[in-house]
Each structure stands twice: as structure tokens, then as C-alpha cells.
């Protein structure tokens, strides 16, 4: 196909900055790869008779990559569990999320993922890194989510969060669910890939950590784990296991270049240095962190220590534009300095760090519009009324895109949304079935 009649924002670091904004540009797609990028007239002549996706004067960007989310959280929206409201993060886990995840069925896992994936694509995301938990339905849960990904046509990297909090039987099922799914995904390029999931250091015994680290190493995959989201994580590791959190995770081969370390808020200078040396990529989740009142990640120190800083939503939303906006706002507010976290920082997190990590996992270039890259692109209904240049792209993304709409999305060379519609997928039926299952879940939890 050919995407034409728009302005391209290529985010291709191999090109000169001036070429990152291409007015009147077009993208030619062959199979699941970008074949050519350039002026529309030139590409129409070189690729005649193609199916044309009309950008209608809007912007064409690589699809957003969400580096950390929880698809199982869909049915918790609007849920009011009985009892006193949680006062801190441990209580949020115990009174809300650990009750919700235990009550999920395999159908809930599939439908929740389906609802969230439709929502994510409609908001311009083409790749999700999910972190899943369903202690009452562990085995087969990742297959259920993968089935949803293939129905929607979205790219996804999945894992099951292993934890000792629900006992040895559930823990062992989680280890095997990760192992079997990683093997099923196999080598090479595919729409669905896997990491080895772990909850957080404070719910993992030393033997579990060691076993999981060895298993991930043998399978040649990284891990996906929450790190220092709350002070309880490091404090528990020191008190119960006699070692600081980050040291424990490095010793057990969990923190390494192929690993996502989500949050990374409550770390001292020694831990930040070790985390940087580990090569793990930090997934910053500013919206969730603000909502849970757990603090603000020390991005400056993390960056100076060498940690790549990507961006996720933690399931709070699946709108990466809102995550971009929140990231810059939170750090300015926390520091009392309007110069903190410039507009380029969240854009670099989303389009450079997230893309680099995803390219490693999916074993092909992602997150840029360049020949040879996987064809994951989004056409945005955004016609700027101020000049758009390579230098001010971040300002347009932060201030203009909250009013924009993702009109069309192409993932792996296939049209997933065209002019706001999902060909072959009834999003209203998806939502309706989700509502039916949510009501049943709320009833099981005494929330309805």
C-alpha cells in the first residue's frame, strides 16, 4: 500500500534532522516492511496501482510503543470496592489490584485485553508491553491475551508476573506459563513476543528470584519487573532478605540489558548507579505514579547513571499522548521549576528509548519511518496552524496532539483502522461483551 497526502514525522535518527519532517511525503509498504519514503509524486510514480491510505493533509508518525501496561485492569474502571479507601500503595495493592486479579477468569483475561487493545490502537499505539496477573487463571492466560492481540492486529510483548504472594502452586504455574509462552513465541519476527514476568522484589523469595533469573537466562529473554515503585520494595528486601533491592535483582540475573524495570522511584544513589550499570531499561509511568501518590522518579540521576528511560502508562490509560503531557507536567510541578523535564524528554522516551527496546525484542527496526523498518504507522488528524519544524515537533506533540485524533493505523503492514473504523472488528460488540463480564466480576468482588 501507499500512505500519501500528509506530512511525515519519521523519527529516523539515521537521517539528518531536516529530513525528519517531510511535507507532502508518502510511505510505500511491501509486506510488513516500509519499502520507500519520500515525496508523494515520486512514490506514486514508482509504486502505481497501490491501495492508498489518504492522510488528508494530516501527520504520519510511527505508532506509539507503550513500554509498560496492565491489560487486565480494564474491568476495574469505576469499580467501588466495599470498605475504607486505601491510604497508601500497599493498601491499593491489597484492597484493589490483588483482589481483582485473583477474580479474573480466562475469558476475562481475553476480553479485557481485547477492550484495551482496541482502545490503545484508537489512541495511536501499535505496540504494547503487557505485564499480566490472574492467580485464579494462570495457565493459558498469555495465550488468551495473544489471541486478542491477533484479533485486533496489534503488536504485543507479553509476560506473566511471577510472585510468591499467592503460594507455591500459583508461583510455579507462573514460571511455567512464562516458559511455555516464550518457547511458543520462538525466534525471529512475529506480532507477539514475550519477556519473563516478575511482580516485584518484595513479593519474591530468593529461591524464586534465582530460579526465574536462571530460566530467563536459559531462554535468552529479558525480564519485566516492577522496581522500587514504593519504599516497601527496598525496605522489605533489606529486612527480610538482608540485601538492597537492586543488588538482589542483579545477583539473580533479573536486571540486564533485555529487562524492563518499571517505575524506579525509591532508589538511593548506590542503587541508581548499579541499575545504570545493569543495562536495564527504565519504564517511567508518571500518570500512575501521581495517581497512587508514590512519588516522582529521579530521571536526572537515572539518566546520568546510564539508564535508558522509556515511557509507559501502567494501565492507567492507553493514551500515550496523555502520558507525554503528564510526564513533563509532573516533573515541573515536583521541582517547582518550569525548565525541568523539557518537552523533548518525553518525546525521546517514547520515540527513541521505547523504539530501541522494542526493536531489540521484535528483532527488527520499530518506531521509525525508514526503509526496512516494520510498517507500524499512524495517520493523525492534526493540521497545525503554527509552523511545524524538526526543532519544534515536541511542542506540537505536547500541546497539539491532545486535541488530535488517530484516523488510520497500519500495523505489520496491515490496515487496523481506516478513517476511524476497524475493518473486520466490531468495537461496539467488543465493549458490550466487556461490560457483561465486568458486571459479573464486580458481583464476585461485592462491588456491584
Secondary structure, 3 states (H helix, E strand, C coil): CEEEEEEEECCCCCCCHHHHEEEEEEEEEECCEEEEEEEHHHHHHHCCCCCEEECCCCEEEECEEEEEECHHHHHHCCCCCCCCCCCCHHHHHHHHHHHHHHHCCHHHHHHHHHHHHHHHHHCCEEEEEECECCCCCCCCHHHHHHHHHHHHCCEEEECECECCCCCHHHHHHHHHHHHHHHHHHCCCCCCEEECEEEEEHHHCCHHHHHHHHHHHHHHCCCEEEEECCCHHHHHHHHHHHCCCHHHHHHHCCCCCCCCEEEECCCCCHHHHHHHHHHCCEEEECHHHHHHCCCCCCCHHHHHHCCCCEEECCCCCCCCHHHHHHHHHHHHHHHHCCCCCCCHHHHHHHHHHHHHHHHHHHHCCCCCCCCCCCECCEEEECCCCCCCCCCCCHHHHHHHCHHHCCEEEEEECCEEEEECCECCCCCHHHHHHHHHHHHHHHHHHHCCC
